[in-house]
Amino acid sequence: MAKIIVQNTDITVLRVEGQDYISLTDMASAKDGDGRAADVIKNWIRTRYTIEFLGTWEIIHNQNFKVVEFDHFRMSAGLPSFVLSASEWVEKTNAIGIIVKKGRYGGTYAHKDIAFEFGSAISVPFKLYLIEEFQRLKEEEQKLIGWSAKRELSKINYRIHADAIKHNLIPAEITKVQASIIYANEADVLNVAMFGMTAKQWRDANPDLKGNIRDYASINELICLSNMENLSAVFIEQGMPQQERLIKLNLIAIHQMSVLESGDSDRQLLE
């Protein structure tokens, strides 16, 4: 579940089977308040245009859609006696574009395509702001996905680094505690080269933050850190002293970050 704010109204967005569904109930409350949200949805769904739109969307996306029931609603739409709720539409036609939920986060939700169309029933400005805020939400999610992928890559590369430490720096006869100290010490070589501080120094400076220094790194920092983990593993296998490795890795970090932060990296790759 996520929230977007459209013209001072909180709108809930649910992820259902890989698709985004937006709360029509929240949207309708922006027009006439929470008390009449259901009426706003009913008045919208009973029109011929809306029935045509919903039915066409279902035919395109839902192989189990009951077209016969859809035709019945389409012929009845527009008559003074015709009334249709979202629940009835879903139940009679086996529609998937609209979902009616009960309990916590209850209400009527619609696939984003349908929700954007419903936005017109609120107002044209509301619809446009809704689309803009939804797109902003998706951009933020993509950034988070990218960060998570880079974080996982950094963790994988750290195993390569740890393996080089295990086979080149840890003596055969040593306790687990002593080994853990060596691993932590070598991890701090990367931390100092990349971030300018050890893990303990970061914790002392940020007592209210959970996790570690790498959990708060930017995407560019994680890319650089992944490269340095591989290079550090090579330097360790070559027998390079720790102090020399630290200086070398720091220079590499400075250079790589300058390239990544300059915004010219894509152009340089093409040249």
Disulfide bonds with the S-S distance in Angstrom:
none
